[in-house]
Amino acid sequence: MSSKTERNRRAIARTLIAMDESWLALFGELGLSELSYSDLLTHMWLRQDEVLHKTDLYDFMPNVSRRTAVKYVQHLIDSGLLTQTESAQDRRVRNIALTPPLLERLAQFYDETWAHFNTEREQAMPSRRSKAARSS
């Protein structure tokens, strides 16, 4: 195995750890340290311009049972982190959306994660920095 491949793998491993630490720092105090919440909220964030029905959300957490997914979604609604409204077309259907404070935390998490990846990428490619410095 080349040293470059090993360096890249280590950079990814460090980034994943930093990403998990960022998640815990931003969402742990809200009781959302379980990674299934990360799955759910990330899927919701990617679809924030769509109308999401409550039952749609359960599939966003593939690593827990449907019963647990139902509990997690209800916990977020009860905590005020997700909004629940009645569908205008069908009163039996509940539409769910992310709240502005949760959107802000998610944006901060994605910004921090992007920074972690960029930092590690730059550190994993010292030859590019050296070449750039020499050509200046």
C-alpha positions in Angstrom: 0.0 0.0 0.0 1.3 3.4 -0.9 2.0 6.0 1.7 -0.3 8.4 -0.2 -3.2 5.9 0.1 -2.5 5.4 3.8 -2.4 9.2 4.3 -5.7 9.6 2.5 -7.4 7.0 4.6 -6.1 8.5 7.8 -7.3 11.9 6.6 -10.8 10.5 6.0 -10.8 8.7 9.4 -9.8 12.0 11.2 -12.5 13.8 9.3 -15.2 11.3 10.2 -14.2 11.6 13.9 -14.3 15.4 13.7 -17.7 15.2 12.0 -19.1 13.1 14.7 -17.6 15.4 17.4 -19.3 18.4 15.6 -22.6 16.6 15.6 -22.4 15.8 19.3 -21.4 19.4 20.1 -24.3 20.8 18.2 -27.0 18.3 18.8 -26.0 16.3 21.9 -27.5 18.9 24.3 -30.8 18.5 22.4 -30.8 14.7 23.1 -30.0 14.0 19.4 -26.7 12.2 19.7 -28.1 9.0 18.1 -26.8 8.9 14.5 -30.3 8.0 13.2 -31.2 11.6 14.0 -28.4 12.7 11.7 -29.8 10.4 9.0 -33.3 11.8 9.4 -32.4 15.5 9.6 -29.9 15.3 6.7 -32.6 13.7 4.5 -35.1 16.3 5.6 -32.6 19.1 5.0 -31.9 17.9 1.4 -35.7 17.8 0.8 -36.6 21.0 2.7 -38.3 22.5 -0.4 -40.6 19.5 -0.7 -43.7 18.7 1.4 -42.8 15.9 3.7 -45.5 13.7 5.3 -44.9 12.3 8.7 -44.9 8.7 7.4 -42.2 9.7 4.8 -39.7 10.4 7.5 -39.5 6.8 8.9 -37.7 5.6 5.8 -35.0 8.2 6.4 -33.8 6.2 9.4 -32.9 2.8 7.9 -30.9 1.6 10.9 -33.7 1.6 13.4 -37.1 -0.2 13.5 -40.2 1.6 12.3 -41.4 1.7 15.9 -38.2 3.5 17.0 -38.4 5.8 14.0 -41.9 6.8 15.0 -40.7 7.6 18.5 -37.8 9.6 17.3 -40.0 11.7 14.9 -42.6 12.3 17.7 -39.8 13.3 20.1 -38.6 16.0 17.7 -42.2 17.2 17.2 -42.9 17.3 21.0 -39.6 19.1 21.5 -40.5 21.8 19.0 -37.7 21.0 16.7 -40.0 19.9 13.9 -43.3 21.5 13.0 -46.4 19.4 12.3 -49.3 20.8 10.3 -52.4 19.3 8.8 -52.5 18.7 5.1 -54.9 20.9 3.2 -55.8 18.0 0.9 -56.2 15.2 3.5 -56.8 16.0 7.2 -55.4 12.6 8.1 -52.0 13.5 6.7 -49.5 15.4 8.7 -46.9 17.6 7.0 -43.6 17.9 8.9 -40.9 20.6 8.4 -37.6 21.6 10.1 -37.8 24.6 12.3 -35.5 27.7 11.7 -33.4 27.0 14.8 -32.8 23.4 13.7 -32.0 24.6 10.1 -29.4 27.0 11.6 -27.7 24.2 13.6 -27.7 21.9 10.5 -26.1 24.7 8.4 -23.5 25.1 11.1 -22.8 21.4 11.2 -22.5 21.2 7.4 -20.2 24.2 7.4 -18.0 22.7 10.1 -17.9 19.3 8.2 -16.9 21.1 5.0 -14.1 22.8 6.9 -12.9 19.5 8.3 -12.8 17.9 4.9 -11.0 20.8 3.4 -8.4 21.0 6.2 -7.7 17.3 5.9 -7.6 17.4 2.1 -5.0 20.2 2.2 -2.9 18.4 4.8 -3.0 15.2 2.8 -1.7 16.9 -0.3 1.6 18.6 0.9 3.2 18.2 -2.5 0.6 20.6 -4.1 1.3 23.2 -1.4 5.0 22.8 -1.9 4.7 23.2 -5.7 2.4 26.2 -5.4 4.9 27.9 -3.0 7.8 27.2 -5.3 6.0 28.6 -8.4 5.1 31.9 -6.5 
